[in-house]
Every structure is written in structure tokens, then in C-alpha cells.
């Protein structure tokens, strides 16, 4: 269950990351925390899933995993999204995201 004090939670086969997305930004980058979620900016507009794919690519790069290990699990049309990261534990994810 999402806890406002931590954007990352442990699940059986990996972790879940709760994200607040700002699409149509100047560049793709993490921007700290926002309401207990990892805030990320992506250049892609929120059209036809482009921003969602950009977030997946950014998370894959930051977490040092393949993009196919990351699945959008909630918030497809919202700024508040949840992603499942297969095969990556929560402590490692926190360390790689510098949280």
C-alpha cells in the first residue's frame, strides 16, 4: 500500500515506485519528492502514452534496469502514477535514486 512518507515499497517480485510526473518539461530528470512521491520531469507530452513511456525510460536509466522490467500499474492518464519494477528490491531502488 502507498505510504505518503516513502515513494518506494516492497512487493513480492520487486518494488513499486509512486511517481508524480510533469510532462512537457524542458528535460527528462528526477526532481526530488512531491507529496511523498518521486517527482520526475519528462520532455514528452501527455499524448498517446508518450509521457508514460518517457517515465519508464527515465526510471530504467536511473535504476540501472531494462525498460521491459518496468510496468505502469496505476495512473495511466494522471500525473500520479505507480510503476512496478521487476527484480529490483526497494533498498537498492532507494540507493540508486538517492532517496
Backbone as XML, in Angstrom:
<?xml version="1.0"?>
<chain id="A" units="angstrom">
  <residue number="1" name="UNK">
    <atom name="N" x="0.844" y="-1.193" z="0.000"/>
    <atom name="CA" x="0.000" y="0.000" z="0.000"/>
    <atom name="C" x="0.882" y="1.246" z="0.000"/>
  </residue>
  <residue number="2" name="UNK">
    <atom name="N" x="0.473" y="2.258" z="-0.752"/>
    <atom name="CA" x="1.232" y="3.504" z="-0.849"/>
    <atom name="C" x="1.234" y="4.226" z="0.484"/>
  </residue>
  <residue number="3" name="UNK">
    <atom name="N" x="2.438" y="4.590" z="0.957"/>
    <atom name="CA" x="2.602" y="5.359" z="2.177"/>
    <atom name="C" x="3.170" y="6.719" z="1.797"/>
  </residue>
  <residue number="4" name="UNK">
    <atom name="N" x="2.528" y="7.798" z="2.194"/>
    <atom name="CA" x="2.969" y="9.125" z="1.783"/>
    <atom name="C" x="4.398" y="9.491" z="2.174"/>
  </residue>
  <residue number="5" name="UNK">
    <atom name="N" x="5.016" y="8.774" z="3.116"/>
    <atom name="CA" x="6.366" y="9.136" z="3.536"/>
    <atom name="C" x="7.449" y="8.440" z="2.718"/>
  </residue>
  <residue number="6" name="UNK">
    <atom name="N" x="7.072" y="7.533" z="1.822"/>
    <atom name="CA" x="8.061" y="6.824" z="1.029"/>
    <atom name="C" x="7.513" y="6.542" z="-0.364"/>
  </residue>
  <residue number="7" name="UNK">
    <atom name="N" x="8.235" y="6.930" z="-1.412"/>
    <atom name="CA" x="7.746" y="6.685" z="-2.764"/>
    <atom name="C" x="8.000" y="5.258" z="-3.255"/>
  </residue>
  <residue number="8" name="UNK">
    <atom name="N" x="8.728" y="4.451" z="-2.468"/>
    <atom name="CA" x="9.087" y="3.103" z="-2.908"/>
    <atom name="C" x="8.615" y="2.093" z="-1.874"/>
  </residue>
  <residue number="9" name="UNK">
    <atom name="N" x="7.974" y="1.045" z="-2.354"/>
    <atom name="CA" x="7.535" y="-0.018" z="-1.461"/>
    <atom name="C" x="7.945" y="-1.371" z="-2.018"/>
  </residue>
  <residue number="10" name="UNK">
    <atom name="N" x="8.119" y="-2.310" z="-1.126"/>
    <atom name="CA" x="8.498" y="-3.663" z="-1.497"/>
    <atom name="C" x="7.266" y="-4.447" z="-1.919"/>
  </residue>
  <residue number="11" name="UNK">
    <atom name="N" x="7.394" y="-5.211" z="-2.993"/>
    <atom name="CA" x="6.373" y="-6.167" z="-3.413"/>
    <atom name="C" x="7.079" y="-7.505" z="-3.635"/>
  </residue>
  <residue number="12" name="UNK">
    <atom name="N" x="6.307" y="-8.573" z="-3.819"/>
    <atom name="CA" x="6.868" y="-9.923" z="-3.876"/>
    <atom name="C" x="8.047" y="-10.086" z="-4.826"/>
  </residue>
  <residue number="13" name="UNK">
    <atom name="N" x="7.947" y="-9.591" z="-6.038"/>
    <atom name="CA" x="8.986" y="-9.854" z="-7.040"/>
    <atom name="C" x="9.749" y="-8.603" z="-7.462"/>
  </residue>
  <residue number="14" name="UNK">
    <atom name="N" x="9.791" y="-7.608" z="-6.578"/>
    <atom name="CA" x="10.497" y="-6.374" z="-6.908"/>
    <atom name="C" x="10.071" y="-5.238" z="-6.005"/>
  </residue>
  <residue number="15" name="UNK">
    <atom name="N" x="9.802" y="-4.093" z="-6.614"/>
    <atom name="CA" x="9.340" y="-2.941" z="-5.849"/>
    <atom name="C" x="8.337" y="-2.147" z="-6.679"/>
  </residue>
  <residue number="16" name="UNK">
    <atom name="N" x="7.623" y="-1.277" z="-5.995"/>
    <atom name="CA" x="6.684" y="-0.376" z="-6.647"/>
    <atom name="C" x="7.130" y="1.036" z="-6.322"/>
  </residue>
  <residue number="17" name="UNK">
    <atom name="N" x="7.154" y="1.872" z="-7.353"/>
    <atom name="CA" x="7.564" y="3.261" z="-7.188"/>
    <atom name="C" x="6.392" y="4.167" z="-7.540"/>
  </residue>
  <residue number="18" name="UNK">
    <atom name="N" x="6.082" y="5.075" z="-6.627"/>
    <atom name="CA" x="4.994" y="6.031" z="-6.819"/>
    <atom name="C" x="5.608" y="7.344" z="-7.294"/>
  </residue>
  <residue number="19" name="UNK">
    <atom name="N" x="5.081" y="7.861" z="-8.398"/>
    <atom name="CA" x="5.706" y="8.973" z="-9.102"/>
    <atom name="C" x="4.693" y="10.091" z="-9.351"/>
  </residue>
  <residue number="20" name="UNK">
    <atom name="N" x="5.170" y="11.322" z="-9.286"/>
    <atom name="CA" x="4.403" y="12.495" z="-9.720"/>
    <atom name="C" x="5.116" y="13.012" z="-10.969"/>
  </residue>
  <residue number="21" name="UNK">
    <atom name="N" x="4.400" y="13.067" z="-12.085"/>
    <atom name="CA" x="5.018" y="13.383" z="-13.376"/>
    <atom name="C" x="4.639" y="14.780" z="-13.853"/>
  </residue>
  <residue number="22" name="UNK">
    <atom name="N" x="5.626" y="15.490" z="-14.354"/>
    <atom name="CA" x="5.372" y="16.756" z="-15.050"/>
    <atom name="C" x="5.777" y="16.552" z="-16.510"/>
  </residue>
  <residue number="23" name="UNK">
    <atom name="N" x="4.792" y="16.361" z="-17.392"/>
    <atom name="CA" x="5.093" y="16.202" z="-18.817"/>
    <atom name="C" x="5.401" y="17.546" z="-19.470"/>
  </residue>
  <residue number="24" name="UNK">
    <atom name="N" x="5.893" y="17.496" z="-20.695"/>
    <atom name="CA" x="6.215" y="18.694" z="-21.475"/>
    <atom name="C" x="7.209" y="19.609" z="-20.768"/>
  </residue>
  <residue number="25" name="UNK">
    <atom name="N" x="8.145" y="19.015" z="-20.047"/>
    <atom name="CA" x="9.176" y="19.789" z="-19.341"/>
    <atom name="C" x="10.351" y="20.057" z="-20.276"/>
  </residue>
  <residue number="26" name="UNK">
    <atom name="N" x="11.312" y="20.818" z="-19.800"/>
    <atom name="CA" x="12.480" y="21.153" z="-20.627"/>
    <atom name="C" x="13.413" y="19.969" z="-20.822"/>
  </residue>
  <residue number="27" name="UNK">
    <atom name="N" x="13.501" y="19.109" z="-19.786"/>
    <atom name="CA" x="14.352" y="17.927" z="-19.931"/>
    <atom name="C" x="13.853" y="16.810" z="-19.031"/>
  </residue>
  <residue number="28" name="UNK">
    <atom name="N" x="14.321" y="15.596" z="-19.325"/>
    <atom name="CA" x="13.971" y="14.433" z="-18.522"/>
    <atom name="C" x="14.892" y="14.400" z="-17.309"/>
  </residue>
  <residue number="29" name="UNK">
    <atom name="N" x="14.290" y="14.447" z="-16.102"/>
    <atom name="CA" x="15.107" y="14.429" z="-14.891"/>
    <atom name="C" x="14.258" y="14.187" z="-13.652"/>
  </residue>
  <residue number="30" name="UNK">
    <atom name="N" x="14.869" y="13.579" z="-12.621"/>
    <atom name="CA" x="14.196" y="13.481" z="-11.330"/>
    <atom name="C" x="14.273" y="14.832" z="-10.634"/>
  </residue>
  <residue number="31" name="UNK">
    <atom name="N" x="13.255" y="15.166" z="-9.836"/>
    <atom name="CA" x="13.235" y="16.474" z="-9.181"/>
    <atom name="C" x="12.916" y="16.368" z="-7.695"/>
  </residue>
  <residue number="32" name="UNK">
    <atom name="N" x="13.346" y="15.283" z="-7.052"/>
    <atom name="CA" x="13.117" y="15.149" z="-5.614"/>
    <atom name="C" x="11.779" y="14.521" z="-5.313"/>
  </residue>
  <residue number="33" name="UNK">
    <atom name="N" x="11.185" y="14.945" z="-4.205"/>
    <atom name="CA" x="9.903" y="14.388" z="-3.775"/>
    <atom name="C" x="8.799" y="15.430" z="-3.871"/>
  </residue>
  <residue number="34" name="UNK">
    <atom name="N" x="7.586" y="14.941" z="-4.106"/>
    <atom name="CA" x="6.409" y="15.805" z="-4.189"/>
    <atom name="C" x="5.240" y="15.016" z="-3.598"/>
  </residue>
  <residue number="35" name="UNK">
    <atom name="N" x="4.771" y="15.432" z="-2.436"/>
    <atom name="CA" x="3.655" y="14.732" z="-1.813"/>
    <atom name="C" x="3.944" y="13.272" z="-1.531"/>
  </residue>
  <residue number="36" name="UNK">
    <atom name="N" x="5.180" y="12.964" z="-1.159"/>
    <atom name="CA" x="5.551" y="11.599" z="-0.857"/>
    <atom name="C" x="5.832" y="10.733" z="-2.072"/>
  </residue>
  <residue number="37" name="UNK">
    <atom name="N" x="5.810" y="11.338" z="-3.251"/>
    <atom name="CA" x="6.098" y="10.616" z="-4.490"/>
    <atom name="C" x="7.387" y="11.146" z="-5.092"/>
  </residue>
  <residue number="38" name="UNK">
    <atom name="N" x="8.043" y="10.314" z="-5.900"/>
    <atom name="CA" x="9.206" y="10.758" z="-6.645"/>
    <atom name="C" x="8.720" y="11.674" z="-7.764"/>
  </residue>
  <residue number="39" name="UNK">
    <atom name="N" x="9.199" y="12.903" z="-7.788"/>
    <atom name="CA" x="8.793" y="13.831" z="-8.838"/>
    <atom name="C" x="9.759" y="13.728" z="-10.002"/>
  </residue>
  <residue number="40" name="UNK">
    <atom name="N" x="9.215" y="13.546" z="-11.195"/>
    <atom name="CA" x="10.048" y="13.494" z="-12.390"/>
    <atom name="C" x="9.480" y="14.428" z="-13.448"/>
  </residue>
  <residue number="41" name="UNK">
    <atom name="N" x="10.379" y="15.038" z="-14.192"/>
    <atom name="CA" x="10.016" y="15.855" z="-15.348"/>
    <atom name="C" x="10.397" y="15.073" z="-16.592"/>
  </residue>
  <residue number="42" name="UNK">
    <atom name="N" x="9.523" y="15.074" z="-17.587"/>
    <atom name="CA" x="9.834" y="14.450" z="-18.870"/>
    <atom name="C" x="9.470" y="15.418" z="-19.992"/>
  </residue>
  <residue number="43" name="UNK">
    <atom name="N" x="10.261" y="15.380" z="-21.061"/>
    <atom name="CA" x="10.030" y="16.270" z="-22.204"/>
    <atom name="C" x="8.786" y="15.877" z="-22.986"/>
  </residue>
  <residue number="44" name="UNK">
    <atom name="N" x="8.452" y="14.614" z="-22.990"/>
    <atom name="CA" x="7.338" y="14.113" z="-23.802"/>
    <atom name="C" x="6.003" y="14.711" z="-23.351"/>
  </residue>
  <residue number="45" name="UNK">
    <atom name="N" x="5.117" y="14.986" z="-24.302"/>
    <atom name="CA" x="3.792" y="15.495" z="-23.957"/>
    <atom name="C" x="2.892" y="14.347" z="-23.488"/>
  </residue>
  <residue number="46" name="UNK">
    <atom name="N" x="1.827" y="14.673" z="-22.775"/>
    <atom name="CA" x="0.916" y="13.633" z="-22.290"/>
    <atom name="C" x="-0.071" y="13.192" z="-23.375"/>
  </residue>
  <residue number="47" name="UNK">
    <atom name="N" x="0.457" y="12.736" z="-24.490"/>
    <atom name="CA" x="-0.375" y="12.355" z="-25.632"/>
    <atom name="C" x="-0.022" y="10.932" z="-26.049"/>
  </residue>
  <residue number="48" name="UNK">
    <atom name="N" x="-1.027" y="10.102" z="-26.209"/>
    <atom name="CA" x="-0.856" y="8.730" z="-26.697"/>
    <atom name="C" x="0.177" y="7.931" z="-25.904"/>
  </residue>
  <residue number="49" name="UNK">
    <atom name="N" x="0.260" y="8.162" z="-24.613"/>
    <atom name="CA" x="1.172" y="7.406" z="-23.766"/>
    <atom name="C" x="2.633" y="7.795" z="-23.869"/>
  </residue>
  <residue number="50" name="UNK">
    <atom name="N" x="2.935" y="8.868" z="-24.581"/>
    <atom name="CA" x="4.328" y="9.282" z="-24.770"/>
    <atom name="C" x="5.002" y="9.628" z="-23.441"/>
  </residue>
  <residue number="51" name="UNK">
    <atom name="N" x="4.313" y="10.339" z="-22.576"/>
    <atom name="CA" x="4.900" y="10.704" z="-21.285"/>
    <atom name="C" x="5.125" y="9.459" z="-20.430"/>
  </residue>
  <residue number="52" name="UNK">
    <atom name="N" x="4.196" y="8.518" z="-20.464"/>
    <atom name="CA" x="4.366" y="7.281" z="-19.694"/>
    <atom name="C" x="5.605" y="6.524" z="-20.159"/>
  </residue>
  <residue number="53" name="UNK">
    <atom name="N" x="5.795" y="6.437" z="-21.461"/>
    <atom name="CA" x="6.973" y="5.753" z="-21.993"/>
    <atom name="C" x="8.253" y="6.499" z="-21.624"/>
  </residue>
  <residue number="54" name="UNK">
    <atom name="N" x="8.201" y="7.811" z="-21.608"/>
    <atom name="CA" x="9.365" y="8.606" z="-21.230"/>
    <atom name="C" x="9.717" y="8.390" z="-19.757"/>
  </residue>
  <residue number="55" name="UNK">
    <atom name="N" x="8.706" y="8.266" z="-18.900"/>
    <atom name="CA" x="8.963" y="7.997" z="-17.484"/>
    <atom name="C" x="9.600" y="6.620" z="-17.324"/>
  </residue>
  <residue number="56" name="UNK">
    <atom name="N" x="9.090" y="5.639" z="-18.038"/>
    <atom name="CA" x="9.667" y="4.293" z="-17.975"/>
    <atom name="C" x="11.129" y="4.325" z="-18.406"/>
  </residue>
  <residue number="57" name="UNK">
    <atom name="N" x="11.426" y="5.019" z="-19.491"/>
    <atom name="CA" x="12.813" y="5.113" z="-19.967"/>
    <atom name="C" x="13.700" y="5.812" z="-18.934"/>
  </residue>
  <residue number="58" name="UNK">
    <atom name="N" x="13.206" y="6.878" z="-18.335"/>
    <atom name="CA" x="13.974" y="7.607" z="-17.325"/>
    <atom name="C" x="14.214" y="6.727" z="-16.098"/>
  </residue>
  <residue number="59" name="UNK">
    <atom name="N" x="13.166" y="6.065" z="-15.611"/>
    <atom name="CA" x="13.318" y="5.192" z="-14.453"/>
    <atom name="C" x="14.293" y="4.058" z="-14.744"/>
  </residue>
  <residue number="60" name="UNK">
    <atom name="N" x="14.203" y="3.476" z="-15.940"/>
    <atom name="CA" x="15.116" y="2.387" z="-16.309"/>
    <atom name="C" x="16.563" y="2.870" z="-16.246"/>
  </residue>
  <residue number="61" name="UNK">
    <atom name="N" x="16.805" y="4.062" z="-16.747"/>
    <atom name="CA" x="18.153" y="4.627" z="-16.730"/>
    <atom name="C" x="18.619" y="4.889" z="-15.299"/>
  </residue>
  <residue number="62" name="UNK">
    <atom name="N" x="17.775" y="5.515" z="-14.495"/>
    <atom name="CA" x="18.136" y="5.851" z="-13.117"/>
    <atom name="C" x="18.331" y="4.608" z="-12.253"/>
  </residue>
  <residue number="63" name="UNK">
    <atom name="N" x="17.500" y="3.597" z="-12.479"/>
    <atom name="CA" x="17.539" y="2.390" z="-11.660"/>
    <atom name="C" x="18.502" y="1.328" z="-12.186"/>
  </residue>
  <residue number="64" name="UNK">
    <atom name="N" x="19.062" y="1.593" z="-13.371"/>
    <atom name="CA" x="20.006" y="0.669" z="-13.986"/>
    <atom name="C" x="19.369" y="-0.703" z="-14.242"/>
  </residue>
  <residue number="65" name="UNK">
    <atom name="N" x="18.163" y="-0.686" z="-14.797"/>
    <atom name="CA" x="17.455" y="-1.904" z="-15.193"/>
    <atom name="C" x="16.975" y="-1.732" z="-16.629"/>
  </residue>
  <residue number="66" name="UNK">
    <atom name="N" x="16.551" y="-2.824" z="-17.235"/>
    <atom name="CA" x="15.995" y="-2.764" z="-18.585"/>
    <atom name="C" x="14.574" y="-2.204" z="-18.529"/>
  </residue>
  <residue number="67" name="UNK">
    <atom name="N" x="14.194" y="-1.465" z="-19.540"/>
    <atom name="CA" x="12.861" y="-0.858" z="-19.580"/>
    <atom name="C" x="11.758" y="-1.907" z="-19.504"/>
  </residue>
  <residue number="68" name="UNK">
    <atom name="N" x="11.996" y="-3.113" z="-20.037"/>
    <atom name="CA" x="10.949" y="-4.141" z="-20.009"/>
    <atom name="C" x="10.684" y="-4.662" z="-18.594"/>
  </residue>
  <residue number="69" name="UNK">
    <atom name="N" x="11.540" y="-4.317" z="-17.628"/>
    <atom name="CA" x="11.322" y="-4.697" z="-16.238"/>
    <atom name="C" x="10.366" y="-3.741" z="-15.521"/>
  </residue>
  <residue number="70" name="UNK">
    <atom name="N" x="10.007" y="-2.649" z="-16.158"/>
    <atom name="CA" x="9.160" y="-1.630" z="-15.540"/>
    <atom name="C" x="7.797" y="-1.620" z="-16.211"/>
  </residue>
  <residue number="71" name="UNK">
    <atom name="N" x="6.750" y="-1.688" z="-15.382"/>
    <atom name="CA" x="5.380" y="-1.717" z="-15.876"/>
    <atom name="C" x="4.562" y="-0.646" z="-15.172"/>
  </residue>
  <residue number="72" name="UNK">
    <atom name="N" x="3.808" y="0.121" z="-15.926"/>
    <atom name="CA" x="2.871" y="1.085" z="-15.345"/>
    <atom name="C" x="1.714" y="0.309" z="-14.727"/>
  </residue>
  <residue number="73" name="UNK">
    <atom name="N" x="1.482" y="0.509" z="-13.440"/>
    <atom name="CA" x="0.425" y="-0.238" z="-12.753"/>
    <atom name="C" x="-0.740" y="0.631" z="-12.294"/>
  </residue>
  <residue number="74" name="UNK">
    <atom name="N" x="-0.597" y="1.938" z="-12.382"/>
    <atom name="CA" x="-1.685" y="2.817" z="-11.984"/>
    <atom name="C" x="-1.449" y="4.241" z="-12.424"/>
  </residue>
  <residue number="75" name="UNK">
    <atom name="N" x="-2.523" y="4.925" z="-12.798"/>
    <atom name="CA" x="-2.443" y="6.334" z="-13.142"/>
    <atom name="C" x="-2.069" y="6.625" z="-14.572"/>
  </residue>
  <residue number="76" name="UNK">
    <atom name="N" x="-2.479" y="5.784" z="-15.495"/>
    <atom name="CA" x="-2.087" y="5.943" z="-16.901"/>
    <atom name="C" x="-2.389" y="7.332" z="-17.446"/>
  </residue>
  <residue number="77" name="UNK">
    <atom name="N" x="-3.485" y="7.944" z="-17.036"/>
    <atom name="CA" x="-3.842" y="9.272" z="-17.556"/>
    <atom name="C" x="-3.763" y="10.356" z="-16.482"/>
  </residue>
  <residue number="78" name="UNK">
    <atom name="N" x="-3.033" y="10.073" z="-15.422"/>
    <atom name="CA" x="-2.892" y="11.000" z="-14.303"/>
    <atom name="C" x="-1.434" y="11.398" z="-14.142"/>
  </residue>
  <residue number="79" name="UNK">
    <atom name="N" x="-1.199" y="12.481" z="-13.440"/>
    <atom name="CA" x="0.184" y="12.841" z="-13.105"/>
    <atom name="C" x="0.721" y="11.936" z="-12.007"/>
  </residue>
  <residue number="80" name="UNK">
    <atom name="N" x="-0.173" y="11.388" z="-11.202"/>
    <atom name="CA" x="0.211" y="10.489" z="-10.116"/>
    <atom name="C" x="0.156" y="9.054" z="-10.633"/>
  </residue>
  <residue number="81" name="UNK">
    <atom name="N" x="1.312" y="8.436" z="-10.738"/>
    <atom name="CA" x="1.426" y="7.118" z="-11.345"/>
    <atom name="C" x="2.147" y="6.162" z="-10.413"/>
  </residue>
  <residue number="82" name="UNK">
    <atom name="N" x="1.947" y="4.872" z="-10.660"/>
    <atom name="CA" x="2.678" y="3.833" z="-9.942"/>
    <atom name="C" x="3.294" y="2.902" z="-10.966"/>
  </residue>
  <residue number="83" name="UNK">
    <atom name="N" x="4.531" y="2.500" z="-10.695"/>
    <atom name="CA" x="5.264" y="1.606" z="-11.587"/>
    <atom name="C" x="5.792" y="0.427" z="-10.802"/>
  </residue>
  <residue number="84" name="UNK">
    <atom name="N" x="5.676" y="-0.759" z="-11.366"/>
    <atom name="CA" x="6.249" y="-1.965" z="-10.784"/>
    <atom name="C" x="7.595" y="-2.195" z="-11.449"/>
  </residue>
  <residue number="85" name="UNK">
    <atom name="N" x="8.615" y="-2.430" z="-10.635"/>
    <atom name="CA" x="9.956" y="-2.722" z="-11.150"/>
    <atom name="C" x="10.279" y="-4.158" z="-10.761"/>
  </residue>
  <residue number="86" name="UNK">
    <atom name="N" x="10.311" y="-5.012" z="-11.744"/>
    <atom name="CA" x="10.554" y="-6.429" z="-11.512"/>
    <atom name="C" x="12.034" y="-6.689" z="-11.237"/>
  </residue>
  <residue number="87" name="UNK">
    <atom name="N" x="12.292" y="-7.497" z="-10.198"/>
    <atom name="CA" x="13.647" y="-7.942" z="-9.921"/>
    <atom name="C" x="14.551" y="-6.940" z="-9.230"/>
  </residue>
  <residue number="88" name="UNK">
    <atom name="N" x="14.011" y="-5.851" z="-8.718"/>
    <atom name="CA" x="14.811" y="-4.850" z="-8.021"/>
    <atom name="C" x="14.195" y="-4.613" z="-6.651"/>
  </residue>
  <residue number="89" name="UNK">
    <atom name="N" x="14.981" y="-4.820" z="-5.590"/>
    <atom name="CA" x="14.427" y="-4.634" z="-4.248"/>
    <atom name="C" x="14.370" y="-3.148" z="-3.894"/>
  </residue>
  <residue number="90" name="UNK">
    <atom name="N" x="13.500" y="-2.829" z="-2.949"/>
    <atom name="CA" x="13.270" y="-1.436" z="-2.560"/>
    <atom name="C" x="14.524" y="-0.742" z="-2.029"/>
  </residue>
  <residue number="91" name="UNK">
    <atom name="N" x="15.341" y="-1.381" z="-1.159"/>
    <atom name="CA" x="16.549" y="-0.685" z="-0.690"/>
    <atom name="C" x="17.513" y="-0.317" z="-1.824"/>
  </residue>
  <residue number="92" name="UNK">
    <atom name="N" x="17.668" y="-1.198" z="-2.794"/>
    <atom name="CA" x="18.538" y="-0.902" z="-3.930"/>
    <atom name="C" x="17.958" y="0.235" z="-4.759"/>
  </residue>
  <residue number="93" name="UNK">
    <atom name="N" x="16.641" y="0.219" z="-4.968"/>
    <atom name="CA" x="15.981" y="1.297" z="-5.715"/>
    <atom name="C" x="16.178" y="2.633" z="-5.010"/>
  </residue>
  <residue number="94" name="UNK">
    <atom name="N" x="16.012" y="2.664" z="-3.691"/>
    <atom name="CA" x="16.214" y="3.908" z="-2.934"/>
    <atom name="C" x="17.642" y="4.421" z="-3.100"/>
  </residue>
  <residue number="95" name="UNK">
    <atom name="N" x="18.605" y="3.510" z="-3.020"/>
    <atom name="CA" x="20.006" y="3.895" z="-3.152"/>
    <atom name="C" x="20.291" y="4.456" z="-4.539"/>
  </residue>
  <residue number="96" name="UNK">
    <atom name="N" x="19.777" y="3.803" z="-5.577"/>
    <atom name="CA" x="20.037" y="4.258" z="-6.947"/>
    <atom name="C" x="19.340" y="5.573" z="-7.270"/>
  </residue>
  <residue number="97" name="UNK">
    <atom name="N" x="18.228" y="5.835" z="-6.568"/>
    <atom name="CA" x="17.508" y="7.105" z="-6.767"/>
    <atom name="C" x="17.975" y="8.177" z="-5.784"/>
  </residue>
  <residue number="98" name="UNK">
    <atom name="N" x="18.924" y="7.828" z="-4.929"/>
    <atom name="CA" x="19.465" y="8.753" z="-3.929"/>
    <atom name="C" x="18.382" y="9.250" z="-2.976"/>
  </residue>
  <residue number="99" name="UNK">
    <atom name="N" x="17.535" y="8.328" z="-2.525"/>
    <atom name="CA" x="16.459" y="8.682" z="-1.571"/>
    <atom name="C" x="16.767" y="8.134" z="-0.197"/>
  </residue>
</chain>
